[in-house]
Amino acid sequence: MIPTRKLGQSGLEVPAIDLGGNVFGWTVDENATLRILDKAVDLGLTFIDTADLYSRWVPGHKGGESETLIGKWFARSGKRNQVTLTTKVGMDMGDGKKGLSAKYIARAAEDSLRRLQTDRIDLYFSHLDDPDTPLEETLGAHAKLIAEGKVRATGASNYKGARLREAMETARRNNLPGYTALQPHYNMMERAEYESDLAPVVAEYGLGVVPYFALASGFLTGKYRSAKDVEGKTRGQSAGKYLNEKGLGVLAALDEVAGQYKATTGEVALAWLGAQPGITAPIASATNEEQVEELAKAANLRLDEASLAKLDTVSRQ
């Protein structure tokens, strides 16, 4: 049984791990995606994250590939009602399709709903702050989707603390639904920006937090320990930047704690992140069914205070 947590003030209760859909249609093909989603829901990992952008960065892709595969799975499995679904709007989709204007949000939401083969998005994120659009307009567009029953709650991703606070105050002044969740870049290798800039705003407004890159592009799984390990790998460049004194020290501490708990380093890294103040559910992706099982184990792993302190110290340096 996967433990669940309340997601801020959204009214949603979600599993303690959020299954990342960025790999669907990118490093995971259609058949594997369907198997992974079946396995995840069978194990209780029913919180699924995607975005309209995924995976536009792949040559020949237009964006929406991940949503399309999840939609096919909904249609085939009939399990839409078992899932808390998040997707996002705002990143550059080409042909001028980007930003957080009311007109674009309405259009993008319809496109996502069509690809996902569903009538609602449980949690709809503004994927990137849009300084060219008034916050009142963006929040009003989200409010309209909520009123229409197409969205249940909204969140923000890639916002700075000051803008997030400004958005929340704008919602209050204009009697609009505010953001209920934040999706920041936060993990054992990337702590400073979230903890100094965003965590105080999260605490002030009671936001749920679902960090992305929870495993630091795979580095915290321990599979990248030398320059040779990252050569030719899809995420090698992203993970390779952590091959330094701090990174190797973090891996050594993860190895030690993992041995104590008979767990993998990735499971321990996710358990550490999930134990941090205000964190609802780290986002982690899986490229096969075995990795889905690891995510389920991570959701159930509870580290003792000594282990948490050890990992905190080495990752804070």
Secondary structure, DSSP 8 states (H G I E B T S, - for coil): ---EEE-TTSS-EEESSEEE-TTBTTTB-HHHHHHHHHHHHHHT--EEE--TTTTTTSTT--S-HHHHHHHHHHHHH--GGG-EEEEEE-S--STT--S--HHHHHHHHHHHHHHHT-S-EEEEEE-S--TTS-HHHHHHHHHHHHHTTSEEEEEEES--HHHHHHHHHHHHHTT-----EEE-B-BTTB-HHIIIIIHHHHHHHT-EE--BSTTTTTGGGT---SHHHHTT-TTHHHHHTT-SHHHHHHHHHHHHHHHHHT--HHHHHHHHHHTSTTB---EE--SSHHHHHHHHHHHH----HHHHHHHHHHHH-
